[in-house]
Amino acid sequence: MTVSLLARHIPAFPSSALADLAAEPPWSLTAAAGDIVRRLLAGLSDDFAVADEMAVHRSARIESGAVLKAPLIVWPRCFIGHGATLRGGAWLEEACTIGPGTELKASFLFAGTALAHFNFVGESVIGRGVNLEAGAVIANHRNEWPGATVAFRHDGATIDTEVSKFGALVGDGARLGANAVVAPGAILGPGTVVPRLGLVDHGVPPDLR
């Protein structure tokens, strides 16, 4: 049986609340993040406080000054720091950390992942136990190629996502050092280490596709 791209990078994916999406490419999930999160709201237990298309588990801790925008699901023992912003359809599995000043958009984070502080992560699927040090960014849009969809090289092939915004699929246990940048369109294998100030750019310009 062929293992999907998501399951290869996040082995717990097929047993998660997102299991029915395991065969989809990650950019399909992020493009539909709002609708996916809204659908998942219906299946939550009474342990979540649910209002205005936002569900926060009663064991999660949200500091004052955090900005939470619907739709949103925050699982048990998560922490969201002062000045953090979550928007566009965000889903946090248990024990995730969104540090002060961090922005998360249209993304799915699996258990134990930490965005330390002053990070931006857009349109991404992030595996379990991933850590982003301060200032690390996963960008989601190629402003140097106006109007182009996100395309990148992976395993020797060019993948055109056919969407204008996609950040990355990041495998379990990956580490991004302080002020590292992952350019739009990337697949980072489990355990990948991006050094501080490092750049990951697998993008393919429109004229080379």
Secondary structure, DSSP 4 states (H G I P E B T S, - for coil): -PPPHHHHH-TTGGGSTTGGGTTS-HHHHHHTHHHHHHHHHTT--TTEEEETTEEEETT-EE-TT-EE-SSEEE-TT-EE-TT-EEESSEEE-TT-EE-TT-EEES-EE-TT-EE-SS-EEES-EE-TT-EE-TT-EE----TTSTTPPPEEEETTEEEE--SS---EEE-TT-EE-TT-EE-SSEEE-TT-EEPTT-EE--B--GGG-
